């Protein structure tokens, strides 16, 4: 059963012979009925365009909810295709790429549109689309035929609207001649079209269009040939009552702007009037609100003037000199607000605090007292954390009177260059009394450790010198013993029986002692 959404529809058809037919169909519930018919033949005195305009006027097409027209005969075609489920703005572009596969002419020689309101049997396979195309010369003939109308919704051939209106029915159109009758039978996709139906010229309209929802009272009173001539108009009028016509109007071949329907003018005028009244009301409300704000501003200005006068009177009563008060405040604030060390002091302390073999790399950033720097040091063993202990370095930096809030950020090891890189950040500021006391204690501990270490090294050096001196005193006695043994040993001879020369022992100088620290 079709889904009807409109109350009335006017359908107009014409053929190449100039036979113009029109009907007015109204809906009542789920049934529709032909309430009025009109037909005429074009001749020398009246053209097809005049007949179409006369038919629309006779059936009062302006008051109908929908109006559809079609030119009968050849010059057009349709094809059922399956496309992906795309939005409307992309569907037309996608179909244009497939157009050459389904049309015998190139795209510049046809006008085309499509219907997306067909029944979707299997949504997984895609969306069923009916492509409708017309030759450019035929389309121009159709536009000439409808040029006398003031408004029109659609121009579409009747066979292109059979689905889903009559999707399970076989429809027959007799065309101009009985032997040219065409049958449109339901198929798995689209319609099976066959020409030359036997005895088609003897079939009444209710057999050509087996639709149970159409009441044929007025049509069946006409002769069979007249009934057959009205069949295309009946199909178009029934299609115009459904929601499919509303949906297809945006995707089929577009009509000129002067033929676009202009219905519900009174409702549009009423809406415009209401919009105008709303705008005027808002404007009035804005003006009233602006006036209230203006009055409030005037009251505030009066209060401000009165307050200003009172303040000036109070200022005259102040006996203290303003400049003196401001100077005292400035001196007091300058004593409270601490100053910060400058870059040279911080850089000098960093250079003193970082012991060799580490050094500061070029990555040094000074940002209003916030410092970020990178420390590089050679490392022969990559398993070592660092040559310089991180905590000792942090303590040394913290003990500086110009540095505080020291943090170690990250550490990385460069295998190729055998060096370790560590990043730090700190703040350039003076130490607080508590921090200064802690730094003094640490410095005392460092001095004591350095003194003990120096004392230990001094003792080790003295012990080494004493041992070297003792070894030097014992060396002559050992040389005398060697000479006695050499006298008792027979003289070695060379292979030619000549005495072999033995070098005399030499006194080698001792290595100098290492310098003391």
C-alpha positions as a printed NumPy array, in Angstrom:
array([[  0.   ,   0.   ,   0.   ],
       [  1.522,   3.383,  -0.984],
       [  2.13 ,   6.009,   1.664],
       [ -0.12 ,   8.926,   0.679],
       [  0.742,  12.34 ,   2.12 ],
       [ -1.127,  14.794,  -0.138],
       [ -4.814,  15.428,  -0.665],
       [ -4.938,  16.208,  -4.379],
       [ -2.823,  16.072,  -7.504],
       [ -3.162,  17.193, -11.129],
       [ -1.388,  15.136, -13.815],
       [ -0.993,  16.291, -17.44 ],
       [  0.34 ,  14.196, -20.353],
       [  0.716,  14.753, -24.087],
       [  2.093,  12.732, -26.986],
       [  3.74 ,  13.452, -30.299],
       [  0.354,  13.524, -32.073],
       [ -0.754,  16.452, -29.878],
       [ -3.246,  14.466, -27.747],
       [ -3.282,  16.17 , -24.334],
       [ -4.848,  14.427, -21.311],
       [ -5.25 ,  15.631, -17.72 ],
       [ -6.929,  14.346, -14.575],
       [ -7.549,  15.617, -11.041],
       [ -7.186,  12.951,  -8.368],
       [ -8.098,  13.309,  -4.703],
       [ -7.303,  11.102,  -1.755],
       [ -9.756,   9.955,   0.881],
       [ -8.106,   7.895,   3.589],
       [ -6.072,   5.121,   1.949],
       [ -8.046,   5.335,  -1.319],
       [ -7.804,   7.766,  -4.206],
       [-10.382,   8.699,  -6.826],
       [-10.34 ,  10.444, -10.208],
       [-12.751,  13.337,  -9.748],
       [-12.256,  15.167, -13.043],
       [-10.788,  14.535, -16.485],
       [ -9.855,  16.781, -19.4  ],
       [ -8.587,  16.092, -22.933],
       [ -8.059,  17.968, -26.199],
       [ -6.156,  17.605, -29.469],
       [ -3.66 ,  20.147, -30.754],
       [ -4.274,  21.671, -34.179],
       [ -3.226,  24.673, -36.21 ],
       [ -5.038,  27.063, -33.927],
       [ -3.828,  25.645, -30.594],
       [ -0.383,  24.334, -29.744],
       [  0.495,  21.718, -27.138],
       [  1.743,  24.441, -24.783],
       [ -1.634,  26.198, -24.988],
       [ -3.469,  22.929, -24.328],
       [ -1.304,  22.17 , -21.29 ],
       [ -1.974,  25.628, -19.843],
       [ -5.702,  25.255, -20.589],
       [ -5.783,  21.863, -18.877],
       [ -4.104,  23.244, -15.757],
       [ -6.603,  26.086, -15.644],
       [ -9.602,  23.763, -16.202],
       [ -8.541,  21.463, -13.343],
       [ -7.517,  24.4  , -11.089],
       [ -3.969,  23.12 , -10.736],
       [ -2.973,  26.136,  -8.604],
       [ -5.105,  24.876,  -5.724],
       [ -3.9  ,  21.266,  -6.016],
       [ -1.306,  20.015,  -3.572],
       [  0.853,  18.717,  -6.409],
       [  1.089,  18.947, -10.193],
       [  3.003,  16.507, -12.423],
       [  3.486,  16.475, -16.211],
       [  5.046,  14.135, -18.749],
       [  5.586,  13.879, -22.48 ],
       [  4.776,  10.431, -23.863],
       [  6.863,   8.686, -26.462],
       [ 10.586,   8.023, -26.887],
       [ 13.731,  10.013, -26.28 ],
       [ 14.186,   9.006, -22.656],
       [ 15.356,   5.984, -20.668],
       [ 15.824,   4.608, -17.177],
       [ 18.174,   2.177, -15.445],
       [ 18.1  ,   0.602, -11.998],
       [ 21.505,   0.572, -10.297],
       [ 22.835,  -0.197,  -6.83 ],
       [ 24.924,   2.48 ,  -5.138],
       [ 26.524,   2.78 ,  -1.684],
       [ 24.468,   4.511,   0.989],
       [ 25.848,   8.032,   0.534],
       [ 24.463,  11.412,   1.62 ],
       [ 22.577,  13.381,  -1.064],
       [ 25.417,  15.82 ,  -1.718],
       [ 27.743,  12.909,  -2.563],
       [ 25.25 ,  10.595,  -4.249],
       [ 24.886,  12.716,  -7.393],
       [ 28.644,  12.895,  -7.893],
       [ 28.945,   9.14 ,  -7.432],
       [ 26.176,   8.471,  -9.985],
       [ 27.793,  10.82 , -12.495],
       [ 30.847,   8.54 , -12.549],
       [ 28.633,   5.533, -13.327],
       [ 26.487,   7.405, -15.851],
       [ 28.405,   6.324, -18.958],
       [ 27.873,   2.636, -18.121],
       [ 24.077,   2.932, -18.15 ],
       [ 23.325,   5.538, -20.838],
       [ 23.83 ,   5.233, -24.606],
       [ 24.763,   8.919, -24.922],
       [ 27.456,  11.04 , -23.353],
       [ 26.629,  13.213, -20.391],
       [ 26.683,  16.456, -22.381],
       [ 23.868,  15.185, -24.629],
       [ 21.348,  14.262, -21.921],
       [ 19.59 ,  15.688, -18.903],
       [ 19.47 ,  13.233, -16.032],
       [ 18.255,  12.757, -12.489],
       [ 17.612,   9.885, -10.139],
       [ 15.067,   8.521,  -7.702],
       [ 16.263,   7.366,  -4.282],
       [ 12.764,   6.645,  -2.929],
       [ 12.681,   3.032,  -4.157],
       [ 12.101,   0.163,  -1.773],
       [ 15.329,  -1.022,  -0.16 ],
       [ 15.143,  -4.832,  -0.019],
       [ 18.695,  -5.571,   1.158],
       [ 20.454,  -2.603,   2.731],
       [ 23.72 ,  -4.541,   3.099],
       [ 24.158,  -4.761,  -0.685],
       [ 23.647,  -1.024,  -1.17 ],
       [ 20.92 ,   1.424,  -2.09 ],
       [ 18.58 ,   0.935,  -5.052],
       [ 18.642,   3.952,  -7.365],
       [ 16.566,   4.534, -10.503],
       [ 18.418,   6.633, -13.039],
       [ 16.17 ,   8.667, -15.398],
       [ 17.694,  10.43 , -18.425],
       [ 16.252,  12.429, -21.353],
       [ 17.843,  13.586, -24.571],
       [ 18.517,  17.311, -24.617],
       [ 16.239,  17.939, -27.625],
       [ 13.358,  16.007, -26.036],
       [ 13.844,  17.894, -22.775],
       [ 13.642,  21.204, -24.639],
       [ 10.385,  20.034, -26.281],
       [  8.954,  19.194, -22.852],
       [  9.955,  22.605, -21.505],
       [  8.247,  24.268, -24.478],
       [  5.092,  22.268, -23.76 ],
       [  4.906,  23.361, -20.116],
       [  6.03 ,  26.939, -20.721],
       [  2.459,  28.191, -20.317],
       [  2.157,  26.899, -16.731],
       [  2.699,  29.102, -13.71 ],
       [  3.837,  26.307, -11.414],
       [  4.772,  22.635, -11.718],
       [  6.362,  20.151,  -9.318],
       [  7.796,  17.438, -11.573],
       [  8.28 ,  16.364, -15.171],
       [  8.912,  12.613, -15.313],
       [  7.866,   9.741, -17.648],
       [  5.102,   7.518, -16.145],
       [  7.066,   4.206, -16.323],
       [  9.789,   5.717, -14.101],
       [  7.376,   6.136, -11.159],
       [  5.929,   2.602, -11.028],
       [  8.08 ,   1.695,  -7.994],
       [  7.375,   1.579,  -5.129],
       [  3.873,   2.73 ,  -6.033],
       [  2.992,  -0.478,  -7.91 ],
       [  6.064,  -2.558,  -7.17 ],
       [  4.253,  -5.922,  -7.184],
       [  2.034,  -5.251, -10.223],
       [  2.53 ,  -5.658, -13.966],
       [  1.6  ,  -2.389, -15.705],
       [  0.77 ,  -2.03 , -19.402],
       [  0.847,   1.176, -21.427],
       [ -0.699,   1.044, -24.909],
       [  1.196,   4.103, -26.222],
       [  0.084,   5.659, -29.509],
       [ -0.552,   2.426, -31.398],
       [ -1.986,  -0.891, -30.074],
       [  0.926,  -2.877, -31.492],
       [  3.372,  -0.646, -29.534],
       [  1.962,  -1.627, -26.137],
       [  4.67 ,  -2.036, -23.495],
       [  4.515,  -4.261, -20.423],
       [  6.466,  -3.457, -17.241],
       [  6.658,  -6.584, -15.081],
       [  8.242,  -6.703, -11.606],
       [ 11.793,  -8.065, -11.517],
       [ 14.415,  -8.758,  -8.894],
       [ 15.92 ,  -5.363,  -9.662],
       [ 13.784,  -2.823, -11.497],
       [ 11.336,  -3.905, -14.25 ],
       [ 11.317,  -6.411, -17.091],
       [ 10.192,  -4.478, -20.177],
       [  8.504,  -6.275, -23.09 ],
       [  6.905,  -4.787, -26.22 ],
       [  3.977,  -5.926, -28.322],
       [  1.45 ,  -7.187, -25.764],
       [ -1.339,  -9.227, -27.378],
       [ -4.877,  -7.804, -27.247],
       [ -3.652,  -4.87 , -25.176],
       [ -5.984,  -2.512, -27.025],
       [ -8.994,  -4.408, -25.62 ],
       [ -7.984,  -4.253, -21.932],
       [ -9.796,  -1.769, -19.659],
       [ -7.808,   0.529, -17.397],
       [ -8.343,  -1.513, -14.244],
       [ -6.534,  -4.415, -15.969],
       [ -3.796,  -2.208, -17.358],
       [ -3.245,  -0.779, -13.872],
       [ -4.373,  -3.426, -11.315],
       [ -4.356,  -1.121,  -8.289],
       [ -6.923,  -1.873,  -5.593],
       [ -6.51 ,   1.505,  -3.914],
       [ -7.831,   3.432,  -6.969],
       [-11.561,   3.923,  -7.463],
       [-12.321,   3.86 , -11.193],
       [-15.871,   5.253, -11.101],
       [-15.371,   8.155, -13.496],
       [-12.771,   6.496, -15.751],
       [-14.642,   3.243, -16.333],
       [-17.577,   5.183, -17.797],
       [-15.381,   6.116, -20.76 ],
       [-14.717,   3.881, -23.799],
       [-11.804,   1.443, -23.519],
       [ -9.559,   3.447, -25.831],
       [-10.195,   6.587, -23.789],
       [ -9.459,   4.691, -20.595],
       [ -6.148,   3.5  , -22.022],
       [ -5.24 ,   7.049, -23.065],
       [ -5.719,   8.243, -19.452],
       [ -3.598,   5.435, -17.928],
       [ -0.268,   7.39 , -17.879],
       [ -1.957,  10.398, -16.269],
       [ -3.56 ,   8.156, -13.624],
       [ -0.18 ,   6.675, -12.713],
       [  1.398,  10.163, -12.462],
       [ -1.459,  11.555, -10.364],
       [ -1.306,   8.615,  -7.955],
       [  2.468,   9.053,  -7.678],
       [  1.992,  12.762,  -6.93 ],
       [ -0.075,  11.912,  -3.838],
       [  2.746,   9.9  ,  -2.242],
       [  5.733,  11.059,  -0.224],
       [  8.034,   9.693,  -2.94 ],
       [  7.177,  12.663,  -5.179],
       [  8.247,  15.075,  -2.453],
       [ 11.547,  13.268,  -1.99 ],
       [ 12.27 ,  12.899,  -5.728],
       [ 11.665,  16.575,  -6.506],
       [ 15.156,  17.408,  -5.236],
       [ 17.009,  14.724,  -7.237],
       [ 15.214,  14.558, -10.612],
       [ 15.772,  16.923, -13.533],
       [ 15.287,  20.441, -12.228],
       [ 12.721,  22.765, -13.783],
       [ 13.233,  26.483, -14.509],
       [ 12.82 ,  28.823, -11.567],
       [  9.649,  30.386, -12.994],
       [  7.868,  27.02 , -12.757],
       [  8.693,  26.373,  -9.107],
       [  5.499,  25.971,  -7.019],
       [  4.402,  28.968,  -4.987],
       [  1.867,  27.439,  -2.646],
       [  0.848,  28.53 ,   0.838],
       [  1.383,  32.186,   0.035],
       [ -1.018,  33.261,   2.787],
       [  0.848,  31.201,   5.347],
       [  4.121,  32.699,   4.162],
       [  2.669,  36.2  ,   4.402],
       [  1.351,  35.461,   7.883],
       [  4.739,  34.156,   8.946],
       [  6.387,  37.281,   7.523],
       [  3.935,  39.492,   9.369],
       [  4.575,  37.679,  12.634],
       [  8.304,  37.994,  12.075],
       [  7.944,  41.734,  11.462],
       [  5.85 ,  42.163,  14.606],
       [  8.452,  40.197,  16.61 ],
       [ 11.252,  42.383,  15.299],
       [  9.325,  45.548,  16.133],
       [  8.565,  44.27 ,  19.627],
       [ 12.213,  43.473,  20.206],
       [ 13.173,  46.904,  18.925],
       [ 10.682,  48.587,  21.262],
       [ 11.946,  46.506,  24.186],
       [ 15.501,  47.471,  23.265],
       [ 14.623,  51.179,  23.115],
       [ 12.851,  51.035,  26.493],
       [ 15.766,  49.166,  28.042],
       [ 18.221,  51.645,  26.543],
       [ 16.263,  54.531,  28.01 ],
       [ 16.291,  52.87 ,  31.445],
       [ 20.041,  52.344,  31.194],
       [ 20.516,  55.966,  30.179],
       [ 18.584,  57.142,  33.249],
       [ 20.663,  54.857,  35.451],
       [ 23.883,  56.231,  33.946],
       [ 22.73 ,  59.775,  34.677],
       [ 22.092,  58.849,  38.339],
       [ 25.509,  57.201,  38.576],
       [ 27.188,  60.267,  37.098],
       [ 25.464,  62.465,  39.686],
       [ 26.605,  60.173,  42.511],
       [ 30.15 ,  60.12 ,  41.089],
       [ 30.258,  63.914,  40.949],
       [ 29.066,  64.152,  44.542],
       [ 31.624,  61.576,  45.72 ],
       [ 34.414,  63.357,  43.86 ],
       [ 33.612,  66.578,  45.606],
       [ 33.661,  64.852,  49.002],
       [ 37.037,  63.252,  48.242],
       [ 38.523,  66.606,  47.232],
       [ 37.271,  68.105,  50.459],
       [ 38.862,  65.298,  52.473],
       [ 42.149,  65.644,  50.635],
       [ 42.353,  69.272,  51.675],
       [ 42.129,  68.143,  55.28 ],
       [ 45.16 ,  65.87 ,  54.98 ],
       [ 48.153,  67.689,  56.496],
       [ 50.883,  65.201,  55.64 ],
       [ 52.929,  65.762,  52.56 ],
       [ 52.05 ,  63.202,  49.891],
       [ 55.528,  63.087,  48.407],
       [ 57.058,  62.333,  51.795],
       [ 54.583,  59.551,  52.455],
       [ 55.262,  58.013,  49.056],
       [ 59.026,  58.212,  49.582],
       [ 58.713,  56.491,  52.974],
       [ 56.586,  53.777,  51.452],
       [ 59.075,  53.308,  48.633],
       [ 61.978,  52.972,  51.053],
       [ 60.03 ,  50.51 ,  53.17 ],
       [ 59.038,  48.399,  50.193],
       [ 62.57 ,  48.396,  48.796],
       [ 63.79 ,  46.966,  52.111],
       [ 61.169,  44.221,  52.06 ],
       [ 61.426,  43.141,  48.459],
       [ 64.594,  41.064,  47.927],
       [ 66.846,  41.58 ,  44.951],
       [ 68.236,  38.769,  42.806],
       [ 71.801,  37.909,  41.862],
       [ 72.876,  38.811,  38.356],
       [ 74.034,  36.452,  35.649],
       [ 77.827,  36.958,  36.156],
       [ 77.628,  35.953,  39.846],
       [ 75.611,  32.838,  39.06 ],
       [ 77.852,  31.811,  36.162],
       [ 80.988,  32.341,  38.271],
       [ 79.634,  30.205,  41.114],
       [ 78.623,  27.463,  38.685],
       [ 82.143,  27.409,  37.26 ],
       [ 83.616,  27.127,  40.779],
       [ 81.137,  24.475,  41.963],
       [ 81.551,  22.095,  38.991],
       [ 84.812,  20.137,  39.556],
       [ 86.926,  18.718,  36.715],
       [ 86.793,  16.673,  34.545],
       [ 83.163,  17.834,  34.148],
       [ 82.338,  21.019,  32.306],
       [ 79.362,  23.165,  31.378],
       [ 78.189,  22.629,  27.824],
       [ 76.834,  25.324,  25.53 ],
       [ 73.267,  24.574,  26.622],
       [ 72.913,  27.366,  29.201],
       [ 69.585,  29.238,  29.496],
       [ 68.957,  32.317,  31.665],
       [ 65.291,  33.312,  32.012],
       [ 64.705,  36.097,  34.558],
       [ 66.607,  34.307,  37.32 ],
       [ 65.661,  30.776,  36.29 ],
       [ 68.646,  28.842,  34.951],
       [ 68.828,  25.625,  32.958],
       [ 72.204,  24.138,  32.091],
       [ 73.79 ,  20.897,  30.924],
       [ 76.804,  19.232,  32.556],
       [ 79.043,  16.933,  30.485],
       [ 81.758,  14.612,  31.876],
       [ 83.853,  11.795,  30.391],
       [ 82.941,   8.271,  31.534],
       [ 85.07 ,   5.251,  30.631],
       [ 82.731,   2.716,  32.198],
       [ 79.069,   3.123,  31.02 ],
       [ 77.855,   1.101,  34.015],
       [ 78.912,   3.911,  36.349],
       [ 76.231,   6.397,  37.211],
       [ 78.631,   9.33 ,  36.918],
       [ 82.22 ,  10.275,  37.715],
       [ 80.982,  13.03 ,  40.012],
       [ 78.416,  12.087,  42.629],
       [ 75.101,  13.795,  41.849],
       [ 74.2  ,  14.482,  45.464],
       [ 77.578,  16.009,  46.181],
       [ 77.214,  18.281,  43.171],
       [ 73.674,  19.272,  44.195],
       [ 74.881,  20.069,  47.724],
       [ 77.786,  22.094,  46.365],
       [ 75.447,  24.117,  44.171],
       [ 72.92 ,  24.588,  46.979],
       [ 75.666,  25.889,  49.278],
       [ 76.408,  28.724,  46.876],
       [ 75.126,  32.062,  48.265],
       [ 73.716,  32.986,  44.831],
       [ 72.033,  29.675,  43.869],
       [ 69.071,  27.763,  45.231],
       [ 66.32 ,  25.269,  44.394],
       [ 68.673,  23.038,  42.391],
       [ 67.094,  20.006,  40.669],
       [ 68.589,  17.26 ,  38.563],
       [ 66.334,  16.658,  35.553],
       [ 67.685,  13.808,  33.44 ],
       [ 70.881,  11.934,  32.621],
       [ 71.976,  10.284,  29.368],
       [ 75.1  ,   8.405,  28.19 ],
       [ 76.736,   8.931,  24.791],
       [ 78.402,   5.608,  23.899],
       [ 80.179,   6.947,  20.814],
       [ 81.873,   9.865,  22.625],
       [ 82.12 ,   8.091,  26.049],
       [ 80.554,  10.928,  27.953],
       [ 77.566,  11.4  ,  30.224],
       [ 75.228,  14.361,  29.988],
       [ 73.13 ,  15.609,  32.913],
       [ 70.553,  18.416,  32.905],
       [ 69.881,  20.681,  35.878],
       [ 67.752,  23.693,  36.666],
       [ 68.047,  26.181,  39.51 ],
       [ 66.947,  29.609,  40.677],
       [ 69.237,  32.611,  41.043],
       [ 68.498,  33.93 ,  44.536],
       [ 70.24 ,  34.779,  47.782],
       [ 70.313,  32.19 ,  50.545],
       [ 68.017,  32.522,  53.517],
       [ 69.618,  32.604,  56.978],
       [ 68.714,  28.949,  57.512],
       [ 70.254,  27.938,  54.191],
       [ 73.367,  29.999,  54.921],
       [ 73.822,  28.171,  58.257],
       [ 73.464,  24.776,  56.574],
       [ 75.926,  25.781,  53.858],
       [ 78.446,  26.951,  56.518],
       [ 78.25 ,  23.588,  58.292],
       [ 78.747,  21.715,  55.022],
       [ 81.722,  23.883,  54.095],
       [ 83.291,  23.208,  57.505],
       [ 82.823,  19.487,  56.995],
       [ 84.341,  19.714,  53.531],
       [ 87.368,  21.638,  54.848],
       [ 87.886,  19.048,  57.594],
       [ 87.652,  16.194,  55.103],
       [ 90.073,  17.987,  52.779],
       [ 92.508,  18.6  ,  55.669],
       [ 92.411,  14.938,  56.734],
       [ 92.924,  13.842,  53.176],
       [ 95.87 ,  16.182,  52.722],
       [ 97.377,  14.937,  56.009],
       [ 96.94 ,  11.343,  54.879],
       [ 98.602,  12.087,  51.545],
       [101.465,  13.896,  53.325],
       [102.129,  10.869,  55.564],
       [102.006,   8.523,  52.594],
       [104.502,  10.692,  50.711],
       [106.902,  10.794,  53.69 ],
       [106.69 ,   7.025,  54.051],
       [107.376,   6.583,  50.346],
       [110.423,   8.889,  50.503],
       [111.794,   7.047,  53.546],
       [111.493,   3.711,  51.77 ],
       [113.149,   5.08 ,  48.661],
       [116.009,   6.517,  50.739],
       [116.553,   3.218,  52.531],
       [116.599,   1.35 ,  49.208],
       [119.166,   3.792,  47.859],
       [121.479,   3.189,  50.859],
       [121.345,  -0.607,  50.453],
       [122.134,  -0.569,  46.709],
       [126.043,  -0.176,  46.904],
       [126.473,  -3.329,  49.044],
       [124.608,  -5.326,  46.432],
       [126.913,  -4.007,  43.668],
       [130.1  ,  -5.144,  45.627],
       [128.799,  -8.692,  45.872],
       [128.201,  -8.771,  42.172],
       [131.818,  -7.759,  41.409],
       [133.26 , -10.544,  43.637],
       [131.19 , -13.153,  41.872],
       [132.323, -11.889,  38.492],
       [136.031, -12.268,  39.432],
       [135.591, -15.875,  40.377],
       [133.704, -16.691,  37.136],
       [135.999, -17.777,  34.218],
       [136.237, -15.462,  31.289],
       [133.887, -16.332,  28.489],
       [135.352, -16.716,  25.062],
       [133.882, -16.087,  21.709],
       [133.772, -18.77 ,  19.008],
       [137.079, -17.469,  17.616],
       [138.801, -17.969,  21.061],
       [138.898, -14.19 ,  21.75 ],
       [137.933, -12.932,  25.191],
       [134.234, -11.776,  25.324],
       [133.728,  -8.286,  26.689],
       [131.25 ,  -8.099,  29.59 ],
       [129.758,  -4.614,  30.179],
       [130.428,  -3.131,  33.58 ],
       [127.395,  -2.538,  35.832],
       [126.074,   1.02 ,  35.939],
       [124.49 ,   3.014,  38.734],
       [120.973,   3.994,  37.308],
       [119.408,   7.12 ,  38.799],
       [116.264,   6.659,  40.906],
       [112.956,   8.199,  39.669],
       [112.162,  11.49 ,  41.342],
       [109.564,  11.318,  44.104],
       [106.04 ,  12.562,  43.26 ],
       [105.451,  16.159,  44.267],
       [103.59 ,  16.66 ,  47.513],
       [100.144,  18.274,  47.518]])
